[in-house]
Amino acid sequence: MAHGETSPPRLTGSPDLTGMDVGAAYLAAPGFEAALEHELARQGVEVRWHGRLALTIQPPMRSAWALEVWTAPQSRDIPSIKAAARDLRAIQRNWAGYAPDLHRRSALIAQNLPPLAARPLVFPSLPPQGHLGAWTLLSADRMLLSPTKTSPFINGEVQFVEDRQGPPSRAYLKLWEAFTRLGQWPRAGETCLDLGASPGGWTWVAARCGADVIAIDRADLDPRVAALPGVTTRRESAFGLDPASMPHVDWLLSDIIAYPTRLLALARRWIDSGRVARMVLTIKFQGETDHDTAEQFAALPGGVVRHLWHNKHELTFFWMRTGAPDVA
């Protein structure tokens, strides 16, 4: 566990998971198990851990901190490797395995399944469209499988062919992932407002998509980003900017370091202004996770909160005026 967050008490009883009646399973990103466990505990859900996979007896619930949720888990006795693969193939074609242990046995089962094409994505790309299930070995002769899960990506991991020359920082990967999961990105003729833009990773992404970008920050952008076509810079405070002074904004973007409560107030101000169509904001935490504020973001009509594969101790807030977006 990491990020100054201690884990709440876990289910008591036998550590043997093979007899547990699993109602849902939540896969945490490495190092964020405690944040996920706290989130679930706030909903009255207790967990037992299998690596980074939180197993619960309750049915699936909404989770911001899970990379993916296994929504229809079932346990199977597996007398052999071939029997395990045969059971999976009898249900559907495509399966992603999660193996926190029993690596050799898990690999042999995977070898008996149809291969998955897991090539890194070239941005811009839509999320994978094929149906994908998930499985793991609870013991050498017991398997947990779920024909359905909330992410179309293998173990919720979104990998890209990276650009190591253009962007001034690696923050661009978060926005690539956000747009990919959303299945939408800025287009030519659209206006993006990047709040707290320096050094310019998110401005670089939006400009490369062909949009016009207004970059707001008291610090300078990387000169290479500031020189991109369609980029306008303004040296002022992101939080002091009055929405009424701005034209209609197709995309409001922010990867700014700010207290979550202050960012929530900013999001509400822009939503109330009626001058923005879509938002992608990073909610950053210092020390303990502010679950209260994260839940308030998630409760905003049209909003969705997710922990992305490229997020650190932070969540990404998606919002659309036309209704809550479908985030893969």
C-alpha positions in Angstrom: 0.0 0.0 0.0 1.2 3.5 -0.8 0.5 7.2 -0.7 0.1 7.6 3.0 -3.1 5.7 3.1 -3.5 2.8 5.6 -5.7 -0.1 4.7 -9.0 -0.6 6.6 -9.7 -3.9 8.3 -10.3 -6.8 5.9 -12.6 -9.7 6.0 -11.8 -12.0 8.8 -11.8 -15.8 8.6 -9.9 -18.3 6.5 -7.4 -16.8 4.0 -8.4 -19.5 1.6 -10.2 -17.8 -1.3 -11.3 -20.9 -3.1 -14.5 -21.2 -1.1 -15.5 -17.6 -1.3 -18.8 -16.7 -3.0 -17.5 -13.9 -5.2 -20.0 -11.3 -6.3 -17.6 -8.9 -7.9 -13.8 -8.3 -8.3 -12.0 -4.9 -8.6 -8.5 -4.7 -10.1 -6.4 -1.9 -8.6 -3.4 -0.3 -10.2 -0.1 -1.1 -8.6 0.3 0.8 -5.4 -3.3 2.0 -5.2 -4.9 -1.0 -3.4 -5.5 1.0 -0.3 -7.3 3.8 -2.1 -9.6 1.2 -3.8 -10.2 -0.6 -0.5 -11.1 2.7 1.3 -13.5 3.6 -1.5 -15.3 0.2 -1.3 -15.3 0.3 2.5 -17.2 3.7 2.3 -19.9 1.8 0.5 -20.0 -1.0 3.1 -18.1 -3.4 1.0 -15.4 -5.6 2.6 -12.7 -7.3 0.5 -10.2 -10.1 0.4 -7.2 -9.6 -1.8 -5.8 -11.8 -4.5 -2.7 -9.8 -5.6 -4.2 -6.5 -6.8 -7.6 -8.0 -7.3 -10.2 -7.1 -4.5 -12.8 -9.9 -4.2 -16.1 -9.0 -2.6 -19.3 -11.0 -1.9 -21.5 -8.1 -2.9 -22.6 -7.5 -6.5 -20.7 -5.0 -8.6 -20.7 -1.4 -7.6 -19.4 1.8 -9.2 -15.7 2.3 -8.5 -13.5 5.2 -9.4 -10.2 3.6 -8.2 -10.6 0.2 -10.0 -8.9 -0.1 -13.4 -11.7 -2.5 -14.2 -14.5 -4.4 -12.4 -15.2 -8.1 -13.1 -19.0 -7.9 -13.2 -20.0 -11.6 -13.5 -17.5 -13.7 -11.6 -17.8 -17.4 -11.2 -15.6 -20.1 -9.7 -14.6 -23.3 -11.5 -12.8 -26.4 -10.3 -10.0 -27.2 -12.9 -8.6 -30.7 -12.8 -6.0 -29.8 -15.5 -4.6 -27.0 -17.6 -6.4 -28.2 -20.7 -9.7 -28.5 -18.8 -9.3 -24.8 -17.6 -8.7 -23.6 -21.2 -11.5 -25.8 -22.5 -14.0 -24.3 -20.0 -13.0 -20.7 -21.0 -13.2 -21.4 -24.7 -16.6 -23.0 -24.3 -17.9 -19.6 -22.9 -16.3 -17.2 -25.4 -13.2 -16.6 -27.5 -11.3 -13.7 -25.9 -9.9 -13.8 -22.3 -7.3 -11.8 -20.4 -5.5 -13.6 -17.6 -4.4 -11.9 -14.3 -1.7 -13.9 -12.6 -0.4 -12.5 -9.3 1.0 -16.0 -8.5 1.0 -19.5 -10.1 2.7 -17.8 -13.1 3.8 -21.0 -14.9 0.4 -22.7 -14.7 -1.4 -19.5 -15.7 1.0 -19.1 -18.7 0.2 -22.7 -19.8 -3.5 -22.1 -19.7 -3.1 -18.9 -21.7 -1.1 -20.8 -24.3 -4.2 -23.0 -24.9 -6.4 -20.0 -25.5 -6.7 -17.9 -28.7 -4.0 -15.2 -28.6 -4.8 -11.6 -27.9 -3.6 -8.8 -30.1 -2.1 -6.5 -27.4 -0.1 -4.1 -29.6 0.4 -0.6 -28.2 -2.1 1.9 -29.6 -1.2 4.6 -32.0 -3.0 7.8 -30.9 -5.7 8.7 -31.9 -7.4 5.4 -31.6 -10.8 4.1 -30.4 -10.9 1.6 -27.6 -10.8 -2.1 -28.6 -14.2 -3.2 -29.8 -14.0 -7.0 -29.2 -15.7 -8.6 -26.2 -13.1 -9.5 -23.5 -13.4 -11.6 -20.3 -11.1 -12.0 -17.4 -9.8 -15.0 -15.4 -7.3 -15.8 -12.6 -6.2 -18.8 -10.7 -7.2 -18.8 -7.0 -5.3 -22.0 -6.5 -3.7 -24.7 -8.7 -7.1 -26.4 -9.1 -9.5 -23.5 -8.8 -10.2 -20.7 -11.3 -12.2 -17.4 -11.0 -13.5 -16.2 -14.3 -15.8 -13.4 -15.5 -17.2 -13.3 -19.0 -17.8 -9.6 -18.6 -15.7 -6.7 -17.2 -15.9 -2.9 -17.4 -12.7 -2.3 -19.4 -12.0 -3.5 -23.0 -8.2 -3.3 -22.2 -6.2 -6.3 -20.9 -6.2 -5.8 -17.1 -7.2 -2.2 -17.6 -3.8 -1.3 -19.0 -3.7 1.2 -21.9 -0.4 1.2 -23.7 0.6 3.6 -26.5 3.4 3.9 -29.1 5.0 6.8 -27.3 6.2 10.1 -28.7 9.6 10.7 -27.1 10.4 13.9 -29.1 7.4 16.2 -29.3 5.8 16.6 -25.8 7.6 18.4 -23.1 6.6 15.9 -20.4 5.0 12.5 -20.0 1.8 14.0 -18.8 0.5 13.8 -22.4 0.0 10.0 -21.9 -2.8 10.8 -19.4 -4.7 12.9 -22.0 -4.1 10.3 -24.7 -5.6 7.7 -22.5 -8.5 9.9 -21.4 -9.4 10.7 -25.0 -9.0 7.0 -26.0 -11.2 5.8 -23.2 -13.8 8.5 -24.1 -13.6 7.6 -27.8 -13.5 11.3 -28.6 -10.8 13.9 -29.0 -10.6 17.6 -30.1 -11.1 18.2 -33.8 -10.1 21.0 -36.2 -12.4 24.0 -35.7 -12.9 23.2 -32.0 -11.6 25.4 -29.2 -9.7 23.9 -26.2 -9.0 25.8 -23.0 -6.0 24.3 -21.1 -5.9 25.6 -17.5 -2.5 25.5 -15.8 -1.0 24.5 -19.1 2.8 24.8 -18.4 5.0 23.2 -19.6 2.5 22.3 -22.3 2.0 18.5 -22.5 -1.8 18.7 -22.7 -1.7 21.8 -25.0 0.6 19.8 -27.3 -2.0 16.9 -27.5 -4.9 19.2 -28.3 -2.9 21.2 -30.9 -1.7 18.0 -32.6 -5.3 17.0 -32.8 -5.9 20.1 -34.9 -7.8 22.2 -32.4 -7.3 25.8 -31.5 -5.9 25.9 -27.9 -5.9 28.8 -25.4 -3.2 27.9 -22.8 -3.6 29.6 -19.5 -0.7 29.7 -17.0 1.4 32.2 -15.1 4.5 30.2 -16.2 5.7 29.9 -19.8 5.0 27.0 -22.1 7.8 25.1 -23.7 8.7 27.2 -26.7 8.2 24.3 -29.1 4.6 23.9 -27.8 3.9 27.7 -27.8 4.9 27.8 -31.5 2.5 25.1 -32.6 -0.2 26.3 -35.0 -3.4 27.3 -33.3 -1.9 27.8 -29.8 -2.5 31.1 -28.0 -0.9 31.7 -24.6 -2.2 33.9 -21.8 -0.2 34.6 -18.6 -2.8 34.6 -15.9 -4.3 32.5 -13.2 -6.5 29.5 -14.1 -8.6 30.1 -11.0 -9.0 33.8 -11.6 -10.3 33.4 -15.1 -13.9 34.4 -15.5 -15.9 32.0 -17.8 -18.0 35.0 -18.9 -14.9 36.6 -20.4 -14.3 33.6 -22.7 -16.0 32.4 -25.9 -17.7 29.0 -26.0 -15.2 26.2 -25.2 -15.6 22.8 -26.7 -13.0 21.2 -24.4 -11.9 22.4 -20.9 -8.7 20.6 -20.0 -6.7 20.8 -16.8 -3.8 18.9 -15.3 -3.1 21.6 -12.8 -1.8 20.9 -9.2 -4.6 22.1 -6.9 -6.5 21.1 -3.9 -9.4 18.9 -5.0 -12.0 21.2 -3.3 -10.7 24.2 -5.2 -10.8 22.3 -8.5 -14.3 21.2 -7.8 -15.4 24.8 -7.3 -13.7 25.6 -10.6 -15.5 22.8 -12.4 -18.9 23.9 -11.0 -18.3 27.5 -12.0 -17.6 26.5 -15.6 -20.6 24.1 -15.7 -22.9 26.8 -14.3 -21.6 29.3 -16.9 -23.0 27.2 -19.8 -19.9 28.0 -21.8 -18.2 24.6 -21.9 -19.3 21.4 -23.7 -16.8 18.9 -22.3 -14.2 18.6 -19.5 -11.2 16.4 -18.8 -9.7 17.4 -15.4 -7.1 15.7 -13.2 -8.1 15.5 -9.5 -4.7 15.4 -7.7 -4.3 14.2 -4.1 -1.6 15.0 -1.6 -1.3 12.6 1.4 -4.6 11.0 2.2 -7.1 10.5 -0.7 -10.0 13.0 -0.4 -12.8 10.5 -1.1 -15.4 13.0 -0.1 -14.5 15.4 -2.9 -14.0 12.6 -5.4 -17.6 11.5 -4.7 -18.8 15.1 -5.2 -17.1 15.2 -8.6 -18.8 11.9 -9.5 -22.2 13.2 -8.4 -22.1 16.1 -10.8 -24.7 15.5 -13.5 -22.9 14.5 -16.7 -19.7 13.6 -14.8 -17.7 10.4 -14.5 -14.6 9.8 -12.4 -11.9 7.2 -13.2 -8.4 6.1 -12.2 -6.5 5.8 -15.5 -3.6 3.5 -16.0 -1.4 6.6 -16.5 -2.7 8.4 -13.4 -0.6 8.6 -10.3 -2.2 9.5 -6.9 -5.0 11.2 -8.9 -8.3 10.6 -10.6 -9.6 11.9 -14.0 -12.9 13.7 -14.2 -14.9 13.5 -17.4 -17.9 15.7 -18.0 -20.2 16.3 -20.9 -23.1 18.8 -21.1 -25.1 16.3 -23.1 -25.0 13.6 -20.4 -22.6 11.3 -18.6 -20.0 10.0 -21.1 -19.4 6.4 -21.7 -15.8 5.9 -20.5 -14.2 2.6 -21.5 
